[in-house]
Amino acid sequence: MADISFDDFLNVDIRVGEVLRAEPYPEARKPAIKLWISFGPEIGEKKSSAQITKYYKPEMLVGRQVIAVVNFSPRQIGKFMSEVLVLGLSDPDGEIILISPDVRVENGEKMH
């Protein structure tokens, strides 16, 4: 990968948000979960489709804080418009494990 400048990094808006609602998304090409996430009063509620079905069930995600890029252009995922990119890491099989804070912080807090 090419090096980026610190200014490039500052252009990526990464925030913490709380999952308000989560539903299975069986119509997606790959198994996914639809998420509705609150990023606090400045950004509000945004939607995301996440391929996280190996480790997570919708009911276990509600109330959980996640980290997401909030300034990507919306992306159509099947019939669902995904507005943010929820961040995670791959396990050895390529399945996604969510990134989240160890300690609860204010929704909308920006990553430094």
C-alpha positions as a LaTeX table, in Angstrom:
\begin{tabular}{lrrr}
\hline
Residue & $x$ (\AA) & $y$ (\AA) & $z$ (\AA) \\
\hline
Met1 & 0.00 & 0.00 & 0.00 \\
Ala2 & 1.08 & 3.54 & $-0.69$ \\
Asp3 & 1.93 & 5.87 & 2.17 \\
Ile4 & $-0.63$ & 8.57 & 2.96 \\
Ser5 & $-0.11$ & 11.92 & 4.60 \\
Phe6 & $-1.48$ & 12.83 & 8.01 \\
Asp7 & $-3.89$ & 15.18 & 6.21 \\
Asp8 & $-5.21$ & 12.18 & 4.23 \\
Phe9 & $-5.87$ & 10.38 & 7.51 \\
Leu10 & $-7.67$ & 13.44 & 8.90 \\
Asn11 & $-10.07$ & 13.28 & 5.93 \\
Val12 & $-11.38$ & 9.90 & 7.11 \\
Asp13 & $-14.10$ & 10.51 & 9.71 \\
Ile14 & $-14.08$ & 7.50 & 12.05 \\
Arg15 & $-16.60$ & 7.59 & 14.91 \\
Val16 & $-18.13$ & 5.40 & 17.57 \\
Gly17 & $-21.83$ & 4.64 & 17.47 \\
Glu18 & $-24.33$ & 2.47 & 19.29 \\
Val19 & $-26.35$ & $-0.17$ & 17.48 \\
Leu20 & $-30.02$ & 0.71 & 17.98 \\
Arg21 & $-31.49$ & $-2.03$ & 15.80 \\
Ala22 & $-30.17$ & $-5.08$ & 13.93 \\
Glu23 & $-31.89$ & $-7.46$ & 11.53 \\
Pro24 & $-30.80$ & $-10.41$ & 9.40 \\
Tyr25 & $-30.28$ & $-9.53$ & 5.75 \\
Pro26 & $-30.92$ & $-12.83$ & 3.95 \\
Glu27 & $-31.34$ & $-11.10$ & 0.55 \\
Ala28 & $-27.67$ & $-10.03$ & 0.51 \\
Arg29 & $-25.29$ & $-11.96$ & $-1.77$ \\
Lys30 & $-23.21$ & $-12.95$ & 1.27 \\
Pro31 & $-24.85$ & $-13.42$ & 4.69 \\
Ala32 & $-25.12$ & $-10.04$ & 6.40 \\
Ile33 & $-26.83$ & $-8.11$ & 9.16 \\
Lys34 & $-28.54$ & $-4.73$ & 8.67 \\
Leu35 & $-27.60$ & $-2.25$ & 11.39 \\
Trp36 & $-29.13$ & 1.06 & 12.48 \\
Ile37 & $-26.47$ & 2.97 & 14.45 \\
Ser38 & $-26.71$ & 6.18 & 16.50 \\
Phe39 & $-23.68$ & 8.45 & 16.18 \\
Gly40 & $-25.00$ & 11.09 & 18.56 \\
Pro41 & $-26.73$ & 14.43 & 17.86 \\
Glu42 & $-24.15$ & 15.79 & 15.38 \\
Ile43 & $-24.41$ & 12.89 & 12.89 \\
Gly44 & $-27.58$ & 11.12 & 13.98 \\
Glu45 & $-28.69$ & 7.63 & 12.97 \\
Lys46 & $-27.07$ & 5.87 & 10.01 \\
Lys47 & $-27.53$ & 2.43 & 8.42 \\
Ser48 & $-24.99$ & $-0.20$ & 7.50 \\
Ser49 & $-24.91$ & $-3.71$ & 6.07 \\
Ala50 & $-22.20$ & $-5.84$ & 7.68 \\
Gln51 & $-21.01$ & $-9.35$ & 6.83 \\
Ile52 & $-20.58$ & $-10.35$ & 10.47 \\
Thr53 & $-22.86$ & $-13.39$ & 10.77 \\
Lys54 & $-20.26$ & $-15.93$ & 11.95 \\
Tyr55 & $-19.67$ & $-14.28$ & 15.32 \\
Tyr56 & $-22.77$ & $-12.13$ & 15.80 \\
Lys57 & $-26.55$ & $-12.50$ & 15.92 \\
Pro58 & $-28.75$ & $-9.40$ & 15.50 \\
Glu59 & $-30.07$ & $-9.55$ & 19.06 \\
Met60 & $-26.55$ & $-9.51$ & 20.57 \\
Leu61 & $-25.60$ & $-6.34$ & 18.67 \\
Val62 & $-28.29$ & $-3.99$ & 20.03 \\
Gly63 & $-26.70$ & $-1.66$ & 22.58 \\
Arg64 & $-23.15$ & $-2.49$ & 21.45 \\
Gln65 & $-20.82$ & 0.31 & 20.42 \\
Val66 & $-19.03$ & $-0.09$ & 17.08 \\
Ile67 & $-16.45$ & 1.91 & 15.15 \\
Ala68 & $-17.35$ & 3.12 & 11.65 \\
Val69 & $-16.25$ & 5.41 & 8.84 \\
Val70 & $-19.10$ & 7.92 & 8.60 \\
Asn71 & $-18.03$ & 10.06 & 5.62 \\
Phe72 & $-18.08$ & 7.51 & 2.79 \\
Ser73 & $-20.66$ & 7.99 & 0.08 \\
Pro74 & $-23.75$ & 5.79 & 0.63 \\
Arg75 & $-23.60$ & 2.42 & $-1.12$ \\
Gln76 & $-26.48$ & 0.32 & $-2.38$ \\
Ile77 & $-26.25$ & $-3.25$ & $-1.02$ \\
Gly78 & $-29.09$ & $-5.09$ & $-2.72$ \\
Lys79 & $-32.27$ & $-3.26$ & $-1.70$ \\
Phe80 & $-30.59$ & $-1.68$ & 1.35 \\
Met81 & $-28.69$ & 1.62 & 1.35 \\
Ser82 & $-25.57$ & 1.37 & 3.51 \\
Glu83 & $-24.51$ & 4.81 & 4.77 \\
Val84 & $-21.46$ & 3.99 & 6.91 \\
Leu85 & $-18.69$ & 1.37 & 6.89 \\
Val86 & $-18.53$ & $-0.55$ & 10.17 \\
Leu87 & $-14.92$ & $-1.55$ & 10.86 \\
Gly88 & $-13.62$ & $-4.96$ & 11.81 \\
Leu89 & $-10.70$ & $-7.34$ & 11.57 \\
Ser90 & $-10.46$ & $-10.70$ & 9.83 \\
Asp91 & $-9.99$ & $-13.97$ & 11.66 \\
Pro92 & $-7.80$ & $-16.66$ & 9.99 \\
Asp93 & $-10.80$ & $-17.75$ & 7.87 \\
Gly94 & $-11.59$ & $-14.20$ & 6.70 \\
Glu95 & $-14.64$ & $-13.82$ & 8.96 \\
Ile96 & $-15.11$ & $-10.36$ & 10.45 \\
Ile97 & $-14.71$ & $-9.47$ & 14.12 \\
Leu98 & $-16.00$ & $-6.00$ & 15.04 \\
Ile99 & $-13.77$ & $-3.28$ & 16.45 \\
Ser100 & $-15.23$ & $-1.55$ & 19.50 \\
Pro101 & $-14.00$ & 0.51 & 22.47 \\
Asp102 & $-13.01$ & $-1.31$ & 25.68 \\
Val103 & $-14.75$ & 1.38 & 27.73 \\
Arg104 & $-18.07$ & 3.00 & 26.80 \\
Val105 & $-17.65$ & 6.49 & 25.30 \\
Glu106 & $-20.05$ & 9.14 & 24.04 \\
Asn107 & $-21.72$ & 8.17 & 20.76 \\
Gly108 & $-20.24$ & 10.21 & 17.92 \\
Glu109 & $-16.81$ & 10.48 & 19.56 \\
Lys110 & $-14.17$ & 10.78 & 16.85 \\
Met111 & $-11.22$ & 8.40 & 16.64 \\
His112 & $-7.79$ & 10.04 & 17.07 \\
\hline
\end{tabular}
